[in-house]
């Protein structure tokens, strides 16, 4: 059950034990499962047949967009002859997302009809008339000079910083990038200061280019965490190997505290009560772009490791993996994407919290979204009818138990709510939260992270590095 | 075939001939039609059975929200005991729209689940799992003091300027009115200067109140045009009476020129070619709120009358009626509403033009919407699958024919495009367009309208009044 993927560690990590206990490379698939995929790292475009008890991917099949290994050299040579589009870091994250089928049945960056349906309907109608959810535009922006460069070519090469071809986009369509409309319809505001907008939209080109994507080499980050980046196909294989008859996904981009752990454990208990024999938790931290004041992925993975070492979650029924999507902070719009992508990875239950993918309004003193809208919108979203939505029960620190417990409205005086802001303030000030809020090892990671930030700010080290 | 509804004319009109020839009160319904409705003006809530060959209303039945005539006095007395919400002019237009079933199956002002589905999905899922289109929020805003006044009451009375009870809203739900999010998701911009926003949202309350609507008396405007305000039920009766086997709707809020007439005549020809025996045109000018620089309804009706008198459209196959909705100018979002409402009125074909419901960007020197997005979004919209979308063919002035003709790209030099702006400028300057652009009588109305405006600006008369 040990990880066998080759690693290229740029930074030392102590995260091996997490790999060992909390996910494993699929070995042999049960006979009943017809999926032929293996963790080869070089899988061609293929169709996934519904496997065992797992939920079907959107559109009935998982669409992977890799060039067959035998064709790679040829495609690389083809790419060299094509007009080149240089990918930003976030573009590359979307290439990763698309290539592994998280956005199935999308076959590449959106063409205009997909873009318009996403903006207006948060869903896309397929040729057979069925509807899949798609709430966040997955688009590639180009500027006038790139558009001119492409001219009449029907394909382009997508290249990295050093002009290495990453992928080919073919049968392309170029259409106007109305940024204001895209932002307004995705975020429900055009206020300046939205992190993803500032990072990826404001200074991007005035055109969007859609088409069919073929990725020449699977995207790797070589940051010591690639082995946690299981694709939907790999996750499905893992769930099948574990004979999961229910998969419940927990999306997170923050440190895990014991309230989260309580929720996840309680969810499994409830699923068992419902008659499922082996519900498996997909603990699925988001790994793509996040805003500057979020805890970076490396530190979060380190914190998750400590929490898991603490034994609060059962390794036998927990799979930890990284969700490669960038973060939009688009609240009720984005939570649909977070849920939809997990269907493609085999999850049929999705835990939704208060104000998912929310943030403060960039200008006004209020939350950008109503805290309840995320779960309401998710529960009504087209294309997500098959997914069971599990609203987050509110956990708080119970003074009578010296630990996290579900809030009991009959005795509010016994509970302390510790907000994210409060948690960060404590960690920054090297203070301790109440006993039982978070395991000491996990808390220590947080304190170390904020120490490293303070050190960086004082000019002592340039970059915070996980120790 | 003459209009029999009682009229209360505040302004003299010469529009009688239009009534006489272009619509008629249903007399006897064919035996094959099970609809029991008559033009009584006092119809209770009821269910419409699919009638003859007409398209079914959304949700399978036309939902009318009138108090039964026998119950009116009782309801009026009930209303006097309830907390009162004063309706604005636009609120009253929406009461009108809802009461007649244009928004079927909506049963009143939207509750939060309907509002959220409208904003995010432009559609609403019904209890049976089916989906109807709903792209524009139909909501009623109240302020803090009104909310306090309502307190724990489960019903409110909706009253006019003089506190006369118009309707009762029951089983109410009050929820937050996030104006910024509503505007951004409906218009795709939050730029100041959107007409409907300035008129009806910016200064409205911070709460929305939804609930089940019952209208005590059908809404009348007493402006001489009420007889043109046929409800969906009345239109369906009329189409049935005429044995229409196809109904094609043409939404307009501008003067009709010969290019429009050409298009409508050509559409009928095409429908006949498709095998329909009796396609009927619903010429359906919008009658609710419009922005200040649009030609007012009275002048437009007068202009339509002249155009129709000219005989360009066949009275036997044309029904002229007023669509009571206010105008949002929300482009691709609003065109769905315009189309959906016409399904409820029995139309199964909808003619969509360039940049429907579009306008200039309030701040930037460009159109707010891409001119092609309206028809693209409409053709993909959830809940409108049953509606046949007929894209507007481009008509222009053909110098070789001295008249309007469909543009022939092989001889562009022969055509002159006369934009709305150009048309208005000519009329304002009392100049004539090329012969054959518009019938002289219709053109004269336009010139008169702009004359009256200029006179009003010079302080000679206070209000433009149709002559």
Interface residues (C-beta under 8 A of the other chain):
Chain A: X112 X113 X116 X117 X119 X120 X121 X122 X123 X125 X129 X131 X135 X176 X178 X180 X181 X184 X185 X187 X188 X189 X190 X191 X332 X333 X369 X370 X373 X376 X377 X380 X381 X382 X385
Chain B: X112 X113 X116 X117 X119 X120 X121 X122 X123 X125 X129 X131 X135 X176 X178 X180 X181 X184 X185 X187 X188 X189 X190 X191 X332 X333 X369 X370 X373 X376 X377 X380 X381 X382 X385
